[in-house]
Each structure stands twice: as C-alpha cells, then as structure tokens.
C-alpha cells in the first residue's frame, strides 16, 4: 500500500473518530482511493459507526479465485459499464505529411521574346492576371531589326509585282521570252514568302502589323490567365538570355498536394483513390482530393514516394508551399473491436474484464491489433458476443 493511500486512510479514520455520529464516507473521498483502500476504510468506518460491536460490513468486491463478484449493494455497480463485443469494419486511416504545389501542367513560364532592357514591370507578385494582360515592357534593338526586315520584304514584294506586270505586257507584245516571265513570277512568290515570314515574326513578338507604330518597345502580354507566382527581374535589368524566364504565371484553380508516402505503405495507395486534406491554417476544415500520380521512383534521401493529389482550389484556400496532412482510408475486413477504455495493463499484458455471470467478472489477456480513434482491434482473447467492462474496469484492478 502506498504512503499516499495510508495517509488518506488515517485522515479519514481521524475524521470518523472525531465525529462518532458520522456513519457515511462521501463518494468524493472514495473516488480518490484504490479499491483495496476503500475496502479497508469501509470495514473500519462500519465498526466505528456501530460502536465497535463487530457488525460485518457489506463488501465492495468479493473474490473467489479468479472470479470477482460485485455485490448487489456495492456502489461499484453504478460505476461499471458492461457492453457486448461486436464485429466492425472500421477503416484504417493512414496519415502522410504533404505540401501544396502549383500544378505544372497549369503553369506558364513567361520568356522574353527578344533581348533588351526591361523598361517596366506592370504586375506584382501574387497578382491575378487575365490572358492578354500587359505584364512588362522591353526596349529592344532586335525589335527595330525585325521592323526593318518586314519593310525590306514589303518593298521587295512590291518591286517584284511591278516587274511581273511589265514583263507580262512585253510578253504579250511578243518581245519577251517565256523563261523571263517565269523568272519574274518566281521572284513574286519568293518575296511574298519573305514578307509573310517577317510579318509572322512580328506577330509572334506581339506586334500588331496593321498599325504604323514602329517604336522599339515590346509589350509582353500574359499568355494565360492565372496568378503571378514568381518575378525574376526588376525594371531596368538588361535581358541578354532569351531562355531565362521573366516571371511565372500559375492557374491555381486546381493545385497539387504532394504527399510523402513511406515505402512500407505504398501498397495502400493507388491512382484515383479519394483522400482528405487538412491544413494547419484552417483547423477542422477537410478538403477532398484524388490521387493523380503515384511516382514511379522513390526519393533517394528520404526513401519516400512523392504522391500527387489533385485538389480543387476555387476558393483559394490552398496556397503553394503550405504544409498539409493527407489522410487515406484503407478498408479493413470485419474484426472484433473494443473501446480503448476497456483495455487495462496487468504487468506486461493487456487485459479486459469479461462478465461470465451477472456482476461476476474474470480477467482475460488479449492481443491488440491496430487502433483507430477510440477503439482497438482484438487479434485474440475475445469472441463475438462476450460481455466486457468498457468503463470503470480500473475499480476491479488489483
């Protein structure tokens, strides 16, 4: 018996001695003591209350070998809850750490059409833009060259057409060879092709060839609608690499949530599987998603698989680089499950109290499987229909 229990018993006995007419001990006092201490107190308090005449008190518990009997008038009956063991198919929940990423198939890297000086940047990081919206202005000497090429091609085409018209007139008069006329027609075809090439180049640069605006400033327009997720250059910077991106635009109406799945749990996930996504920024909110890609390789440093989940993001809750938790529900076969409150430690074993007759219990050792929420699977030790103590079993513990 611990020193704390002994002190509590002495204090209660002193109270009974000081008040001879006190016949009862409060339930609050009983709740603070182990079962054996309660039995000792009730024995002494009963003897004190009847003047030491030796009237036998009613026992809280009666033990017959391995059986524990709770008498009819024992207050333990109000504190013990008994329920039948049942089969259940509660799914096993797997949780994986994850991060929110922009969908690469919905991300566009804006490249400079030509080299030159970045005169203006018209948007800021995080701005939402529409397709065709002005993003930046570049001052470029290469653009002047493109205009010059188009002017040369236009002039050459007009000259070739004029020559062809004269040649046809001369040929009609019988003073020109047929081969000369054919050459003039070929010149028109070639200069026309060169003119189309020059105009196509200007159109690819975003220049309206129908206007007479031949300034050296090039307007960079948004190729798609979305959110500006990166800006890599500031106004005034000289861009000398046409393959270096100026900025990045991502459509975030749908995003990836990339989960890190351990190698040992890969067999539990598959493409198309539904998952729940939870974010630390929004406690209690659950976002639904589906597994889109189970990577074909593992990360060499973590030995985990980067599994990508597609999640709708119309409301904008999911922001790139957010941390998240992905939960996957794995179906289980039906198995015996009991509340975790029914499980008690006895030395190195996990046990439950089984009711073999009304208010008669025996302790049984069980083997526990996986736990989900407030229930645990029982691998062995119990059968369907067994009645066990699911609450208050600690009162029966030694």
ABEGO torsion letter per residue (X at the ends): XBAAAAAAAAAAAAAAAABAABABBBAAAAAABBAAAAAAAAAAAAAAAAGGAGBBBBBABBBBEABBBBBAABAAAAABBBBBBBBBABBBBBBBBBBBBBBAAABBBBBBABBEBBABBABBBGBBBBBGBBABBBBBAAAAAAAAAAAAAAAAAAAAAAAAAAAAAAAAAGABBAAAAAAAAAAAAAAAAAAAAAAAAAAAAGBBAABABABABBBBBBABBEBBABBABBBGBBBABAABBABBBBBAABBBBBBBBBAAAAAABBBGBBBBBBBAABBGBBBBBBBABBBABBBAAAGBBBBBBBBBAAAGABBBGBBBBBBBBBBBBBBBBBBAAABBBBEABBBBBBBABBGBBBBBBBBBBBBBEABBBBABGBBBGBBBBABGAAAABX
